[in-house]
């Protein structure tokens, strides 16, 4: 890859890692549901405006079903799950659990797409399970019911991201849908699915300017800008190389958590994260796996 492409990938990792910090600040004030809703709606509006400016062929009637499916599994479900998890987990834990998406992708690809489960992929899955076990059970967190639910929510979000990529492949995307159209259309449909819950999600006190700023950062930086930068990179360097940005997301999330939230990063967190990233490396090197959520609608994750 050219130096400019590497710089873009590092920058993308930095803003995706920052999404977990934004969540930790915004969710306690706005609640998980409203945070996820605003993130999707604002990002969808921004990307749809970009699609109109670039004259991307939306073809709503033809592509409504894949827009809706990807909007559900790449936006509504994972964004809501990560927002809930932000109430109970440090940013670094959520980021590492987000990195299990390619592991779920390897399983789903073997099940639905008939891709061969090679020995490196199987080893990667085992390493990933060990990494998650160390991350959760090595004493860095008090294993209360809310914490365990938050861990489950992060894993459900990662699985949802992976499932969305299977849907994309099964419905002919990107061959049948322009990538900008898929990104914006799925966000618009994801937001439309969540809007009926708006009366149940409104906070009683007015959120602080900091929390509202974090929502703007989530939507415009971690979702809208990231997607606008990442899609051309996928086309230019390929999905496997572009996915290497995932390796840096937990590292940036840990760094931002220490700098901005004062979160402690202890040895078990580093050990669990290292095993998950090693597992992802094995899965990615052994053949095509489910593409990262950021390719679909991020900003996302992640997250």
N, C-alpha and C positions, 0 to 999 in steps of 0.2 A: 504493500500500500504506500501511496505517496504521503509525505510528511503532513500535508494539509488535511488528508483524510484521517490520519491518526490524531491530529489535534482536535478535529471535529468529534471523534469518538470519545476522547477524554473529556471534552466539554459536555457532551451528552451524558456521560456517566456522572459527571458532577451535578448536573441539574436533576437527573433522575434520582441520584442519592439524596439530593435536597428535598425531594417530594415527601420523604418519610419525616423530615424535620417539620415541614409545613403542616403535615397531618397532626403531629404531636402538639402543635400550638393551636391549630384551628379547631380540631375536633372537640376538645373539652368545652369550648364556648358555643359552637354551632351544632354539635351533635353529629354522629356518624352519617345519618341519612341526609341531612341538609348539606354537609360537606361534600359527600359524593355527588349529590344532585347538582350543586353549583359548579363543581369541577367539570362535570360532563357538559352541562348546558353552556357554560361560558366558553369552554374549549371547542364545543361543537359549533357555536356561533362564529367564533374566530376562524376555524378551519373552513366552515362553509363559505364565509366571506372570501377566504383565500381561494377556494375552489371556483367561486364565481369570477374573481379577478383573473385567474389563470385559465378560465373557460374549460375546466375539467368536465368531461361528459358524465353527468350524474345518472341519467336514465333511471329515474326513480321507479317507474312502473316495472321495469325489467328486473331491477336489482333490489327491490324492496325486501324480499325474503332474506338474502344474505346480509343486507344492511342490518335488519332486525336481529338476526341470530348473532352476528358478530357484536352488535351493540349490546346485547344481553350478556354474552360470555366474555367479551373483552373490555366492557365498560361498566355496566350496571352492577353485575355481581362482584367482580374483583375490587372495584373502587369502594363499594359499600363494605366489603369484608376488611380491606386494609384500613378504612376509616374506623371501623369498630375496634380493630386490633390496636390502633394508636392510643386507645384509652388505657390499655393494660400492658403493652410491650414497649421496651426501648426501641428507638429507631433502627439500631443495628440488627436486632433480632428480626424485625419485620423484613429488612432488606435481605438478610441471609435466607429467610424462608421464601421470599420472592424468587430467589435464584434457583429454587427447585423446579421452576417451570419447564426447563428442557428435560428434566428427568421424567416428569409426567408426560411430556411430549413424546419421549422415546417409548413409553408404555402405550400411549394412545395410537402412535404410528404403527406399532406392531399389531395392535388389535384391529384398527379400522382400515389402515392403509396397506397392511400386509408387509411392512418393512421387517427385515430379519432382525431378531434380537441377538446381536453378536455378543461374544464374551466381554469385550471392553464396555459395551453398553450395560450388560448385567453387572459388571464390576462397578460401573458408575452408579447404578441404582443402589447397590449395597453400600457404597461409600456415602451416598446422599442420605440414606436412612441413618447411618451411623452419625453423620454430621448433625442431623436434626436432633437425634437423641442426646448427643453431647450438649448441643446448644440449649436444649430445653431442660435436661435433667441433671446437669452437672453442678447445680447449686447456685447458678447466677440469678435464678428467679425463684420466688416462692410459689410453688405449684398450687395455686388456688384455682377454684372452678373458673373464674373469669379469665385467668391467664391461660388455662388449657383451652378454653373456648376461643381465645384470641389466636393461639397457635393454630388451632383447627381452622379458623377463618383465613389465616394467611395461606395455609396449605390448600384450602378450597379455592382461594383466589388464584394461586399459582396453577392449580389444575384447570381452572376455568380459562385462564390465559392459554394454556396448552390446547384445550378443547376448541377454543375459538380458531386457532391456527389450523386444526384438522378440518373445521367447517370451511375455512377459506380454501383449503386444498380441494375438498370434496365438491365445492360449488364452482370451481374453475377460476378462483381469484389467485394471482393477479391477472391471469390471461383474459378473463372476461370482464373485469372491472378495473377502471383506471385507479392507481393506488391512492391518489388524492381524493377521488370520489369515495373509495372504500373508507378511508380514514374519516372524512367529514360525515358521510352518510351514516356510518355506524355510531358516531358520537351523537348525531342528531336523533337517531332512533333510540339510543340508550337513554338520552335525556327525556324523550317523549314517554318512555316506559316508566320513568321515575316521577314525572310531574304529578300524577294522581295522588302521590303520597305527600305532596307539599303541605297540606293543612296539618298533617301529623308531625311534620319535621320542623316547624317554625320555632325558634328559640324564644323564651319569654323575655330575658333581658337583651338589650341591644349589644351585639358583639363588638369587641374593641377594634380600633383601627388596625392593630397588629394582626388579629385573627382574620379580618377581611383582606388585609394585604397578603396573608399566607394563602387564602383562597385564590386570589388573583395570580400568585406565583404558581400554585398548583395547576391552574387552568391554562394560563398563557405561556409559562415557561416549561413546566414538566409535562404538559400535554401538547399545547398548540405548537410552540416553537420547536420542541423536541421532535415532533412528528414531521414538521416541515423540513427539518434538517436530515432526519434519519431516512426517510423514504428515498431521496436521491442517492444516499449512501448505499442502501440495499441494492439499488439498480446498478450502481457503479462498481462496488467491490464484492457483491454477493451477500446473501443472508448469513452464511456461516461466519465470514470475517466480520460482518457488521455486528453479529451477536457477541463478539468479544468485548463489546462495551459492558456486557453484563458482569464481567469479572471485576470491574472496578466499582460498580454501584455499591456493594456492601462496604468497601473501603472508604468511599466518600461519605456514605451514610454514617459510619462510625466516626469519621473525622468531624463532620458537621455536628453530630450529636455531642461530641466532647466540647467543641468550640462554642456552640450556641445554646445547648441545653445542659451542659455539665454532666452528661451521662458518662458513667464509668465503663470502660471496655476491659473486661477481665480475661485472663488466659482461656477459660473454657469457651468464651464467645469467639475468640480468635481461632481456637482449635476447631470448633464446630463450623465456623465460616470457611476455614481452609479446606476441610473435608468436603463441604458442599461445592466449593469452587473446583476442587480436584475432580469431583464426580461429574460436574458439568463439562469439564475439559475432556474427560473420557467419552462422554456421550456425544459431544460435538465433533470430536476427531474421528469417531467410528462411523460417521455417516450422517445423512440428513435427519434432523429431529424437528419437532414442532418449533415454529419460529417464535421469536420473543414477542411478548405483548406489545412492546414498543413499536413493532412493525405494523401493528393493527390499529391501535387507537390511543396510544399514550400521549400519554404521558403518563397502566398503565400499567404493573407492575404489577418493577419493580418491583404500583404502587401506587 
